[in-house]
Amino acid sequence: MNNHRPILNKKLPLAGNTLRYDNNGNAVIGQICIGTGIGDYAHYIARPTSENDLHGAGAFILMCIEMNLAAGHE
């Protein structure tokens, strides 16, 4: 993952300060809502979060692929 760090830092401003790197240089995606549920807005924004939860990691990976394709890389 270290060789992708410049791309992640440059291309993913939407990740804001939720993207960080662990001691091994691996990307860690934070503040991902865990699970789903029905409720009002206050319930939604108060739900617990975790790091690298599959709900967010999958969407993040798909976003990276689409950004790479949009930039003309295959």
Secondary structure, 3 states (H helix, E strand, C coil): CHHHHHHHHHHCHHHHHHEEECCCCCEEECCEECCCCCCCHHHHHHCCEECCCHHHHHHHHHHHHHHHHHCCCC
